[in-house]
């Protein structure tokens, strides 16, 4: 597929098929993603990629662990602003509505949130991390790297789910992988084949109108 098709069809997949794929596919995608833009050529992104028994062992530990207190970084701060909170609420309504999970069904919602710990059944998990000395510009570089990977995966027929949720368990994950406190566990990226029939993979995604976010100057 071309780049525009990859962008249009990429979405956060929250139900994967139990279907593996070879290391060669992951290596090919990550090899291509090395050409992601990087300010000052720092190339700050680092990753650990797990599947099989190592992935199962990490997931078992996460399911038995408590979230970090305090968390190493806050990804939810924009929710304090009404317009951003509305966007989050709209996502929740569409997603839980697709699964027919009522707003007041706290048990079903909690069970679904727990699926984050097993990356919604993805057979491969990429954990993105980097030294804590990296600042906001380098975080942006890592975001571009992850987006490049997600689009390349679409070219392979694969899908993904970026998971800032993994940062909630950053210290547990770092301890499990033998990483020091000088490293920040940024996020996870579940990788696999989407379940095309799952309602949670098919709800309509809302995006802000272009002219609400972008101003054009100097054009005829």
SEGUVEX-141401 format. One record per residue (C-alpha): x, y, z; residue number from 1. Coordinates in pm, 1 decimal. Each point is the difference from the previous one (the first is absolute). Layout:
<nodes>
NODE        px        py        pz  drenza
NODE         X         Y         Z     NUM
...
</nodes>
This chain:
<nodes>
NODE        px        py        pz  drenza
NODE       0.0       0.0       0.0       1
NODE     109.1     359.8     -44.0       2
NODE      72.2     238.2     288.1       3
NODE    -343.2     166.0      -9.6       4
NODE    -168.7    -341.0      23.8       5
NODE     222.9     -98.0     290.4       6
NODE     -90.1     319.6     187.4       7
NODE    -371.8     -43.2     -69.9       8
NODE     -14.0    -364.8     105.7       9
NODE     225.0      20.2     304.7      10
NODE    -194.4      -4.7     325.1      11
NODE      61.1    -111.3     356.3      12
NODE     -94.4    -368.0      -6.8      13
NODE    -148.1    -132.2     324.1      14
NODE     -72.9    -356.6    -106.4      15
NODE     271.8    -205.5    -172.4      16
NODE      -6.4    -344.8    -153.7      17
NODE     200.0    -278.9     162.5      18
NODE     228.4     -19.3    -300.4      19
NODE     380.1      37.2      20.1      20
NODE     235.1     147.5    -255.6      21
NODE     375.3     -41.9     -47.1      22
NODE     287.1     202.3     143.8      23
NODE     105.7      86.1    -355.2      24
NODE    -313.8     212.0     -43.9      25
NODE      67.2     196.6     318.2      26
NODE     365.1      49.5     -90.9      27
NODE     -89.8     119.2    -350.3      28
NODE    -240.7     262.6     134.7      29
NODE     242.4     121.6     268.2      30
NODE     285.8       7.2    -247.8      31
NODE    -202.6     225.8    -230.5      32
NODE    -114.4     218.0     291.3      33
NODE     361.6      92.7      79.7      34
NODE     -36.1     279.3    -258.5      35
NODE    -253.2     185.4     217.9      36
NODE      86.8     372.5      35.4      37
NODE     200.4      82.7     309.6      38
NODE      96.5     344.5     131.1      39
NODE     378.9      35.7      18.6      40
NODE      14.9    -365.1    -112.9      41
NODE     -27.4    -114.3     363.4      42
NODE    -219.8    -296.0     -96.9      43
NODE    -120.5     -30.6     362.1      44
NODE    -238.0    -292.9     -48.3      45
NODE      82.9    -338.4     149.1      46
NODE    -221.7    -304.7      28.5      47
NODE     -39.7    -350.5     133.1      48
NODE    -218.4    -232.9    -207.9      49
NODE    -163.4    -301.6     164.9      50
NODE    -202.0    -297.8    -112.5      51
NODE     -65.7    -355.2     118.9      52
NODE     112.8     -98.2     350.4      53
NODE     178.0     330.3      81.9      54
NODE    -315.3     194.3     -87.3      55
NODE    -219.1    -235.3     203.7      56
NODE     231.3      37.4     300.0      57
NODE     -19.0     379.0     -13.4      58
NODE    -377.5      -5.2     -35.6      59
NODE     -32.6    -235.6     297.1      60
NODE     200.5     240.9     211.9      61
NODE    -201.1     302.1    -114.2      62
NODE    -327.2    -172.0      84.5      63
NODE     131.3     -58.3     352.9      64
NODE     139.5     353.7      45.1      65
NODE    -130.8     338.0     106.5      66
NODE      41.8     321.3    -204.2      67
NODE     297.8     223.3      74.3      68
NODE     -57.1     250.7     278.8      69
NODE      93.4     257.5    -101.6      70
NODE      11.6     -58.8    -373.2      71
NODE     319.6     100.2    -176.5      72
NODE    -186.5     226.5    -240.8      73
NODE    -355.7     127.2     -42.0      74
NODE    -174.4     -64.6    -333.0      75
NODE    -343.8     102.3     125.7      76
NODE      61.5     367.4      87.0      77
NODE    -185.3     142.7    -305.5      78
NODE    -320.5    -154.5     138.9      79
NODE     -18.2     293.0     242.8      80
NODE     -92.8     224.8    -294.2      81
NODE    -367.5     -34.5    -109.3      82
NODE      56.9     -25.0    -375.3      83
NODE     256.0    -278.7      41.7      84
NODE    -210.7    -179.9     258.5      85
NODE    -289.6       8.6    -247.4      86
NODE     212.8    -172.8    -263.4      87
NODE      92.3    -270.8     250.4      88
NODE    -364.0     -42.4     100.4      89
NODE    -107.4     -28.5    -363.1      90
NODE     253.8    -278.7     -53.5      91
NODE    -127.6    -184.8     306.0      92
NODE    -361.3      28.5    -113.4      93
NODE      79.2    -135.3    -346.8      94
NODE     226.7    -280.1     120.1      95
NODE    -211.3    -130.5     287.7      96
NODE    -314.1      55.5    -205.5      97
NODE     138.6    -224.7    -273.7      98
NODE      54.8    -272.4     260.4      99
NODE    -345.8      56.3     153.0     100
NODE     156.9      74.7     339.0     101
NODE    -221.7     235.2     199.0     102
NODE     145.5     309.1     164.3     103
NODE     -97.7    -126.1     345.8     104
NODE     142.6    -349.6     -52.5     105
NODE     320.5      60.6     193.8     106
NODE      92.8    -369.3      14.0     107
NODE      -0.5     -50.6    -376.8     108
NODE     186.9     326.8     -51.6     109
NODE     264.5     -99.0     253.7     110
NODE      40.8    -340.1    -168.5     111
NODE      53.6     172.2    -334.3     112
NODE     258.4     239.1     146.3     113
NODE     188.7    -305.0     132.7     114
NODE      34.1    -119.3    -359.8     115
NODE     261.8     273.1     -36.9     116
NODE     234.0    -215.9     207.9     117
NODE     -10.0    -274.5    -261.5     118
NODE      -2.3     251.3    -287.3     119
NODE    -345.2    -118.8    -107.9     120
NODE     137.4    -336.2    -106.0     121
NODE     275.8     129.3    -230.1     122
NODE     264.1    -272.9     -52.8     123
NODE     286.2     252.1       1.0     124
NODE      65.4     294.7     231.2     125
NODE     250.6     275.5     -71.4     126
NODE      95.9     200.7     308.8     127
NODE     138.8     343.4     -82.9     128
NODE     245.1     144.1     251.9     129
NODE     284.2     249.2      10.7     130
NODE     238.3     171.7     245.9     131
NODE    -170.1     249.1     230.0     132
NODE     244.4     270.0    -110.5     133
NODE    -205.7      26.9    -319.3     134
NODE    -231.5     302.6       1.3     135
NODE    -318.3     103.4    -183.2     136
NODE     155.7      28.0    -348.7     137
NODE     134.3    -354.2      26.4     138
NODE    -338.5    -127.3     124.0     139
NODE    -139.6     146.1    -321.7     140
NODE     260.3    -191.2    -200.1     141
NODE    -109.6    -322.8     168.7     142
NODE    -358.8      77.7     -96.2     143
NODE     103.9      37.1    -363.7     144
NODE     189.6    -330.2      22.8     145
NODE    -303.7    -180.2     138.8     146
NODE    -228.9     148.2    -266.0     147
NODE     244.9    -108.3    -269.3     148
NODE      -6.9    -353.3     141.3     149
NODE    -380.6      -3.2      11.3     150
NODE     -27.8     105.2    -364.8     151
NODE     264.3    -249.6    -110.5     152
NODE    -191.5    -272.3     183.8     153
NODE    -307.5      85.7    -204.2     154
NODE     210.8     -51.6    -310.4     155
NODE      69.6    -351.8     129.1     156
NODE    -371.8     -58.9      56.4     157
NODE      48.1      22.9     377.1     158
NODE    -154.7     224.5     262.3     159
NODE      96.8     153.1     331.8     160
NODE    -119.3     165.4     317.2     161
NODE     216.0     273.4     154.5     162
NODE     -25.9     -28.7     378.2     163
NODE      95.3     289.0     224.7     164
NODE    -173.5    -218.1     259.4     165
NODE     323.1    -197.3      32.7     166
NODE     160.3     310.9     147.2     167
NODE    -233.3     -39.6     299.7     168
NODE     203.4    -312.5      83.8     169
NODE     333.2     142.4    -112.7     170
NODE     201.8     -89.0     310.4     171
NODE    -137.6    -355.2       8.3     172
NODE      83.7     -52.2    -366.4     173
NODE     349.4     145.7      39.7     174
NODE      67.1    -222.3     300.7     175
NODE    -123.7    -303.9    -191.7     176
NODE     231.0      80.5    -292.1     177
NODE     298.7      90.7     219.5     178
NODE       5.2     369.6     -91.8     179
NODE     128.7     271.9     231.7     180
NODE    -184.0     304.2     131.1     181
NODE     183.2     218.4    -253.3     182
NODE    -231.2    -143.8    -268.8     183
NODE    -357.2     116.3     -70.4     184
NODE    -249.7    -261.6    -114.5     185
NODE    -199.1     210.7    -246.8     186
NODE    -265.9    -230.9    -144.0     187
NODE     -82.9    -333.9    -149.1     188
NODE    -101.7     -88.3    -354.0     189
NODE    -204.5    -315.9     -40.9     190
NODE      53.4    -150.9    -346.1     191
NODE    -197.2    -265.4    -183.3     192
NODE    -292.1     -81.6    -227.3     193
NODE    -325.6     180.7      65.7     194
NODE    -318.8    -187.7      67.9     195
NODE    -212.1     151.8    -276.5     196
NODE    -324.2    -118.1     158.3     197
NODE      55.5     150.4     345.8     198
NODE    -232.1     301.4      58.3     199
NODE     274.1     180.9     191.6     200
NODE     204.5       9.0    -321.1     201
NODE    -280.4     144.5    -211.3     202
NODE    -156.0     299.4     175.2     203
NODE      11.2     337.5    -174.4     204
NODE     302.0     203.6     109.1     205
NODE     -56.7     370.4      58.5     206
NODE     254.2     259.7    -106.9     207
NODE      -7.1     377.3      41.2     208
NODE     -74.5     191.0    -326.2     209
NODE     315.7     119.7    -172.9     210
NODE     -90.2     371.0      14.0     211
NODE     -45.0     -24.8     375.4     212
NODE     364.2     -94.8      41.0     213
NODE     188.1     155.3    -290.4     214
NODE      23.1     362.2    -119.6     215
NODE     111.1      67.9    -357.9     216
NODE     171.4     330.9     -79.9     217
NODE     127.3     147.9    -325.4     218
NODE    -186.9    -231.4    -238.5     219
NODE    -213.4     134.1    -286.0     220
</nodes>
